[in-house]
Amino acid sequence: MLNIHNLSVSFGGTYLFEEVTFRLGAGDRVGLVGKNGAGKSTMLKMLAGDFLPDTGVISQEKDLRMGFLRQDIDFEQGRTVLEEAYEAFIDIKIVEKKLEEINHQLVTRTDYESEEYSKIIEDLSDYTHRFDLLGGYNYVGDTEKILLGLGFKREVFNNQTETFSGGWRMRIELAKLLLQANDVLLLDEPTNHLDIESIIWLESFLRNYPGVVVIVSHDKMFLDNVTNRTIEISLGKAYDFNKPYSQYLELRHEIREKQLATQKNQAKKIEETEKLIEKFRAKASKASMAQSLIKKLDKVERIEVDEDDNSVMNITFPVSKEPGRVVIEAENVTKSYGDKTILKDISLLVERGSKIAFVGQNGQGKSTFIKAIVDEFEYDGIIKLGHNVQLGYFAQNQAEYLDGEITLLQTMEDAAADTNRMKVRDMLGSFLFRGDDVEKKVKVLSGGERNRLALCKLLLQPINVLLMDEPTNHLDIKSKNVLKAALQKFGGTLLLVSHDRDFLQGMSNLVYEFKDQKIKEYLGDINYFLEQRNLENMREVEKKDAQKAAAPKESNKASYEDQKKGKSLQNRLSKVESQIKQLEKDIQNDDKMLTSNYDKHIEDAKFFTAYNKKKAELDKLLADWENVQEEIDNM
């Protein structure tokens, strides 16, 4: 499907990667991994054709359809959810518009005997046929099914896209990619800003995807659940193994250990040979033997061991000064956006030294509450900060606040005070920005490098209370681990919003779940919270309608009545789906009859009555399907 041969890319005379070669075929689900700045996003852009390599060739099959989910989604303002999703069907929409124009002419024109009218009839037949071939009769229904499956309610279909959060916009873009039926999917950090519900859906979809999938992600669990192959870009080389990420790490470690052992044995043999050469050189009778050994030694191929990029950040969050016992006190905090209430009468007391995790589905108010604490907008209720409290706030999109046109050094110097301005170079160095790197403009940095810079900038201010909203977005796995260790050692108070279970492990002594405008407190860490909710993993926590325990632990089985009800609902669902399928087929046939012999059918009142009845019945069945499905989900 795709052949990548001897690909090389350099910036400023330094190779990002050199002579990289691999092949992608149907069924490959590749995790493209590596440190921030290694060139992962650049590789995706080259595969998509957005960026040309310095040398090398990317060849692909003819008429290959490629979908690229970028980190930054830019929708045109003014479109509804449905309108944006329909952008997946550009060809269909063009033909549909043409058919509307033709039908309008057929209704308004009266020159039935003219050549022009005959030409319109011919065009109608041609465009109808093309519309059918493109799947035009099914695209509206397919779009609605996909959007419903991704968690959108039918009542929000006509809401404008700019009213949705980044996570929901990502779902719209995913819906478009799914509807396009691409041969190749290129996904750059698809889990960033997504709640667990949408991650679960994406995992399920990708596992069954018949084409090629290439994923750049730092979500270890996501990579393990989806990929069957890993390509790591490290120090300009590509390491390719047919294993998911965790298995790949183990295998690469084993290979490197074997390389080291083999290299050690070879070095020992070379040393012994060199000693013999020195010994024989001293004797004239052995001189020819010495020359023979020298020639033999020259022919030996020296075993090289793959280099590992083990450079990591060095982060410390020092506590500025000790605050009072109560650092944050919230009373009856309420926040609404228009008619939609996000938080209602939230009361919370945060004591000095607490480590608190905020969990819950996207849109439930976690980030909103954090923003209320830092006084980013107006709200109802009271939030009081305690004595000597100094807040440090890291937002989800913190990296976006950086000025792309200035250098890293200038970014830090502008934010520094007189007391720490002399330390900025050392601070940048501890965040892996060394030497000439500090003179780079911010705009050339990768997403992960920008996040590192934003974290570094955060440390310029005095802090004793940290508010971290999804700080691991875009960070590579090693950087995540370093950040986690630094936050664990932080002697102040921590409020953390995250969907990453691995990251949350051992990070908190309190958990607050945000759901339905309220919060619920769990007096323990994330594992205690999961136990209390009787859930297997963090992913199930954030399902929109988390599956309820079917029955008490004693039986571990649903009651007979529940089983009976569930079976009945499934039968109803199957019946409704069968009826929908038949009606859609009947309506499609009627549409074809209408377009093929418009004059005949337009005069047939019975035809139009039956046609409209079928459409009304279809709408009713779709509503029934949604209701039955909801009943099943709530069981």
Buried (B, 14 or more C-beta within 10 A) or exposed (E): BBBBBEBBBBEEEEBBBBBBEBEBEEEBBBBBBBBBBBBBBBBBBBBBEEEEBEEBEBEBEEEEEBBBBBBEBEBEEEBBBBBBBBBBBEEBBEBBEBBEEBBEBBEEEEEEEEEEBEEBBEBBEEBBBBBBEBBBBBBBBBBBBBBBBBBBEEEBBEBBBEEBBBBBBBBBBBBBBBBBEBBBBBBBBBBBBBBBBBBBBBBEBBEEBEBBBBBBBBBBBBBBBBBBBBBBBBBBBBBBBEBBBEBBBEBBEEBBEEBEEEBEEBEEEEEEBEEBBEEBBEEEEBEEBBEEBBEEBEEEEEBEBEEEBEEBBEBEBEBBEEBEEBBBBBEEBBBEEEEEEBBBEBEBEBBBBBBBBBBBBBBBBBBBBBBBBBEEEEBEBEBEBBEBBBBBBBBBEBBEEBEEEBBBBBBBBEBBEEEBEEBBBEBBBBBBBEEEBBEBBBEEBBBBBBBBBBBBBBBBBBBBBBBBBBBBBBBBBBBBBBBBBBBEEBEBBBBBBBBBBBBBEEBBBBBBBBBEBEBBEBEBBBBBBBEBBEBEEBBBBBBBEBEEEBEEEEEEEBEEEEEEBBEEBEEBBEEBBEBBEEBBEBBBEBBBBBBEEBEEBEEEEEBBEEBEEBEEBBEEBBEBBBEBBEBBEEE
